[in-house]
Amino acid sequence: MVAQTELFPDQLDLHDFFVGDSKAWGMVMSRAGKVQRRFRVDITGHCDAENLVLDERFVFDDGEKDRRIWKIEHQGDSVSGHASDVIGTAGGLIHGPMLQWTYDIAIKVGSRPVRVRFDDWMILADDNVMLSHAVIRKFGIRVADVFIAFRKSDSIQAPRAAA
């Protein structure tokens, strides 16, 4: 029998999870429960002198593409981050296998940017999979939820050839 701690890591290490290549799949759901958008993300992570740098390349189900480059500083349980569309500084805390952080971000609605607040919980499911649930608020009112599953690329197996 495998010990529970081997199956479910008890401490999130952002560097360990994100350095290298990873992929993510997600969706935006309205507060009424309707899927508004789906997306895929290719992520490349590396460390510079002070930060974990995540280069996220998004492809949405309508063909739109977007890119976000995060610079994340992690000291102890405290996490802060910046990206070009993040307003101010993202900030949060690691609680065992979870990161809870909040940030204001300018998202495109039609052709114009709209400022919203993300309350994002990222939970390490195992050494290769992380799940995320973010609540998006505008003026304190919940407008949507975002669900994302992250997977380290080195743990993704190539499809099997047909027999």
C-alpha angles and dihedrals in degrees: 000000000000115000115247092239090059091055097041117037113221098208131048116222108187093194093051093049101041107033105105126016127329138164132217137194123197151154140213114226125194119234086255090061098254118139105239101177140359125204147177125216131200109202130193117188131191138156124245124187095294110003148056103238117205119191106198119191113191129199115187127205091252091057096258115142128204138172133207126182114200124198106198127188117200121190116168107311093336120100129186130174147180135202131167094257095041111100109223118333129330110225139183151129136256113232107189106291093358137080116200113189140157133207142162115237137179108235125185115251105181104319099332134075118245123195114232136164122239120205099192129188115190114189126191106226095181137331092290106031132063126180125205133195119183127182114212116211133186116193087350093302119121108243103165147347129230121208120192135177115201123197129183109243094225088062094052112097123215115251115268118252116249114261 
